[in-house]
Amino acid sequence: MTQVDVLLGLQWGDEGKGKIVDVLSPQYDLIARFQGGPNAGHTLEFDGKKFVLNTIPSGIFNEKTMNLIGNGVVIDPIILKRELDNLKKAGHDPVAKGKLVIARKAHLILPTHQLLDAANEQKMGKDKIGSTLKGIGPTYMDKTGRNGLRVGDTTLPDFKDRYNKLVEKHKEILSHYEFEYDLTEKEAAFFEAIEFIKTIPHVDSEHYVNGFLKEGKKVLAEGAQGTLLDIDFGSYPFVTSSNTTTAGACTGLGIAPNKIGHVYGIFKAYCTRVGGGPFPTELDDEVGENLRQVGHEFGATTGRARRCGWIDLPALKYAIMLNGVTELIMMKADVLDGFDTIYACTHYEHNGETIDYMPYDIITVKPTPVLKAIDGWKTDVTKVNKVADIPAKLADYIAFLEKELEVPVKFLSVGPDRVQTLELN
């Protein structure tokens, strides 16, 4: 029996997972998204075109690969329909080609989930989490509270009654907020989208994925967001609402831990974060702004400007440990092309100590990063297409990271297009 390889982010999301899944997908028979919702924005560029996927797995452009939206994902039917409509207009129709299936046990995002999300953020004011307002958190709350609606429920004769019961509960909660809303248009679009997703095959993801493995086929589990946003191990409460780690692939697809094979950990050559929460290496100055502009660091889904800073090795070591990472993938090295000197955080000064791990109280007591200066390569690497042509200083930076992190860098990305990806070893 083959094993499931996992690909996930090691920072605060936005590492470039979609691009690498697209690059790797020809090697796999199934790409399976295992958690998160349409707050994800996986950007893919090829043949002069750019696509942003929110819910659909990033293997969708490979004609031979099946794609599964797993049970750990929360699905907004309206956004999923819009995604698929846009793909169809661009000449890619995975539904017609039979290349997309959805887990029956995946939970549905209702229009009122989005209202609850917005109402709560409005009430919190300056203390807000920085939600994408997609209704993700409230949907996972209903899931764990055993109130949620699932994809499989849409085929039941009493689905509308179940929907109305949950909406009434949401309206009762909303009555305690000073928040105005009108559900009419959203509800009409929701039920139109429900009819559409009923035309996509529904499967039991646990049987579906394990069936692929029994047949000796290769499966890649695709994560969303990043490890440092994990609901249990991230910078709580400034986190997402799901398990973004390798463990989340087990619960989000229905696979046993001993079925996990390679774990690909993706990170940027620097670091970014969207929304509130701690960010020890953040550069709130012209250097940070330079990283933002050169790296086009604006949310693929929301358009929000990302906070930028130097690479954080204590945080990366933590993420590697949690996920059992076997290979690293470094993204956006080209963004650092213009720097004479770059920096890496090797330790934190925290409560009078020098430490090399993320402390529990990182939310309340801001650690001071200890930075190591590293020579920049001052070379345009976007045209590099052979490993032998990688600038020596960039090769030195990669070697430094491999020594510190004790995991090899398998791939290096030097630009946004799928062809701008080098396999190092």
VENGICOR-V461604 format. One record per pair of residues at least 12 apart in sequence whose C-alpha atoms are under 6 Angstrom apart, sorted by the first residue. I is the first residue (numbers start at 1). J is the second residue. Records with the same first field share a line. If there is no record, write none. Layout:
# VENGICOR-V461604
I=J ; J
This chain:
# VENGICOR-V461604
1=213 ; 214 ; 216
2=213 ; 216
3=259 ; 260 ; 261
4=219 ; 220 ; 259 ; 260 ; 261
5=220 ; 261 ; 262 ; 263
6=220 ; 221 ; 263
7=222 ; 263 ; 264
8=223 ; 265
9=226 ; 227 ; 265 ; 266
10=226 ; 227 ; 265 ; 266 ; 267 ; 319
11=226 ; 227 ; 228
12=226 ; 228 ; 229 ; 273
13=225 ; 226
15=267 ; 268
18=42 ; 43 ; 58
19=44
21=58
22=58 ; 59
25=59
28=218 ; 219
29=65 ; 218
30=65 ; 66 ; 67 ; 219
31=59 ; 67 ; 219 ; 220 ; 221
32=67 ; 68 ; 221 ; 222
33=57 ; 69 ; 70 ; 221 ; 222
34=70 ; 72 ; 73 ; 223 ; 249 ; 252 ; 253
35=72 ; 73 ; 252
36=73 ; 224
37=73 ; 74 ; 75
38=54 ; 55
40=54 ; 224
41=53 ; 54 ; 300 ; 301
45=417
46=417 ; 418
66=99
67=99 ; 100
68=100 ; 101 ; 102
69=102
70=103 ; 253
71=103 ; 105 ; 106 ; 252 ; 253
72=106 ; 252
73=106
74=106 ; 107 ; 108
75=108 ; 109
76=108 ; 109
77=193
78=190 ; 193
81=193
101=201 ; 202
102=202
103=202 ; 203 ; 204 ; 205
104=151 ; 152 ; 202 ; 203 ; 204
105=150
106=150 ; 151
107=149 ; 150
108=149 ; 150
109=139
113=135 ; 138
114=134 ; 135
117=133 ; 135
118=133
129=238 ; 276
130=275 ; 276
137=241
205=253
206=253 ; 254
226=244
227=244 ; 245
230=243 ; 244
231=243
238=277
245=323
246=323
262=326
263=325 ; 326
264=325 ; 327 ; 328
265=325 ; 328
266=328 ; 329
267=330
268=330 ; 331 ; 332
269=331 ; 333
270=310 ; 311
271=308 ; 309 ; 310 ; 311
272=307 ; 308
273=306 ; 307
274=306
278=363
281=309 ; 310
282=308 ; 309
283=308 ; 309
288=308 ; 309
294=335
295=335
310=344
311=344
312=345
313=345 ; 346
314=356 ; 357
317=405
327=408 ; 409 ; 410
328=408 ; 409 ; 410
329=409 ; 410 ; 411 ; 412
330=412
331=413
332=413 ; 414
333=414
334=381 ; 414
337=378 ; 379 ; 380
338=378
339=376
340=376
341=374 ; 375 ; 376
342=373 ; 374 ; 376
343=371 ; 372 ; 373 ; 374
344=371 ; 372
345=369 ; 370 ; 371
346=370
347=370
348=367 ; 368 ; 369 ; 370
349=367 ; 368
350=367
377=393 ; 394
382=414 ; 415
410=423 ; 424 ; 425
411=423 ; 424
